[in-house]
Amino acid sequence: QVQLVESGGGLVQAGGSLRLSCAASGRTASTYAMAWFRQAPGKEREFVAAISWDGGRIHYADSVKGQFTISRDNAKNTVYLQMNSLKPEDTAVYYCAAGPYRTFTIVVVTNTRQYDYWGRGTQVTVSS
């Protein structure tokens, strides 16, 4: 069993930065691939970024490439999402997710069904 708790969300002006954290608990948390998804009001949940269990492979959605950076610290069982140059369209609830997969392909990492555990989310609001 893995529990995920996100933090770091808030209200920021356009152009600003935020760093989200996802603290994972559970004996096997460090063996899971981790990802961030987001969901804006009235829209489906969408993939943002994923990182393999060892941090060696990373994939970003095209919409955030060059703007967001995902990283992990397995010693702390924590995954981070550094978000820079934020735009109003980045406003959403951001969710952390953990999945046991080892095949790190776009089809796999972007599929919500590949993730067994989800956090409750943290709100990010970007004002114009």
Disulfide bonds with the S-S distance in Angstrom:
Cys22-Cys96 2.05
